[in-house]
């Protein structure tokens, strides 16, 4: 299984200061290869099912644009960290076996303070 947002792979942390377009559209691509037919692929945003695919094949690729403004869906962070949204994907095969991707975080605004210090 694999997941990307704006070309950034699983585990990435993106921000709208470096990529302003993410505030308006997150271009999401993903893929899954199962050992048996894939029953369902769930795209999950902020811990809740956001979009569902039902491929009924053992391989699946998709592209999806989340065009909901980030400011409307971002979660509040603790301390000085910016609001954020996170995405991950869950895959279920017909035989009940499951797989998940690592999340991708999209921060609304500047990078977190630790990232600023590196520059």
C-alpha positions in Angstrom: 0.0 0.0 0.0 1.1 3.5 -0.6 -0.2 7.1 -0.2 1.0 10.5 -1.4 -0.2 14.0 -1.2 1.1 16.5 -3.7 3.9 14.0 -4.5 5.0 13.7 -0.8 5.1 10.1 0.5 3.6 8.5 3.6 5.1 9.9 6.8 5.6 13.4 5.3 4.7 16.7 7.0 3.6 19.4 4.6 2.6 23.0 5.3 0.7 25.7 3.4 3.6 28.2 3.9 5.8 26.1 1.6 3.0 24.9 -0.6 0.1 27.5 -0.5 -2.1 25.5 -2.8 -2.6 22.8 -0.1 -4.9 25.3 1.7 -7.4 24.8 -1.2 -6.7 21.4 -2.7 -4.8 18.3 -1.5 -4.1 16.0 -4.6 -4.1 12.5 -3.1 -2.8 9.4 -4.9 -2.7 5.9 -3.6 -2.2 2.3 -4.5 -2.8 -1.2 -3.0 -1.8 -4.7 -4.1 -3.6 -7.5 -2.3 -3.1 -11.3 -2.2 -6.9 -11.6 -2.7 -9.4 -9.2 -4.1 -9.6 -5.9 -2.3 -13.1 -5.3 -0.8 -12.7 -1.7 0.3 -10.2 1.2 0.4 -10.9 3.9 2.9 -9.3 7.3 2.7 -9.3 8.6 6.3 -9.0 12.3 7.2 -8.5 13.3 10.9 -9.3 9.8 12.1 -12.7 9.6 10.3 -13.6 7.8 7.1 -13.6 10.5 4.4 -13.9 8.7 1.0 -14.5 5.0 0.1 -13.5 3.0 -2.9 -14.7 -0.6 -3.6 -12.4 -1.9 -6.3 -13.3 -5.7 -6.2 -9.8 -6.5 -7.8 -6.5 -7.5 -6.2 -4.8 -4.2 -7.4 -6.0 -0.7 -7.1 -4.7 2.8 -7.9 -6.6 6.1 -7.4 -6.3 9.9 -7.5 -8.6 12.1 -5.4 -8.7 15.8 -4.8 -9.8 17.0 -1.4 -11.0 20.5 -2.3 -12.6 21.4 1.1 -10.7 24.5 2.4 -8.1 23.3 4.9 -9.1 26.0 7.4 -12.5 24.4 7.7 -11.2 20.9 8.5 -7.9 21.5 10.3 -7.6 20.4 13.9 -6.3 22.7 16.6 -2.8 21.8 17.8 -1.4 22.2 21.3 0.9 25.1 22.2 2.4 27.1 19.4 2.0 24.4 16.7 -0.1 25.3 13.7 -3.6 23.7 13.0 -3.2 20.5 11.0 -5.0 17.8 9.1 -3.8 14.3 8.6 -4.7 11.6 6.1 -4.1 7.8 5.9 -5.5 4.9 4.0 -7.0 1.6 5.2 -7.3 -1.4 2.8 -9.5 -4.4 3.5 -9.3 -7.6 1.4 -12.2 -9.9 0.7 -10.7 -12.4 3.2 -10.8 -9.8 6.0 -7.1 -9.0 6.1 -6.3 -5.3 6.7 -3.4 -3.0 5.8 -2.9 0.7 6.7 -0.6 3.4 5.4 1.4 5.8 7.6 -0.2 9.2 7.9 0.6 12.4 6.0 0.2 15.6 7.9 -0.7 19.0 6.4 -0.1 22.0 8.6 -2.0 25.2 8.1 0.5 28.0 8.1 4.2 28.0 9.1 6.3 24.9 9.8 6.5 23.9 13.5 9.2 25.7 15.6 11.6 22.8 15.4 11.6 22.9 11.6 12.3 26.7 11.7 15.4 26.2 13.8 17.0 23.9 11.2 17.2 26.7 8.6 
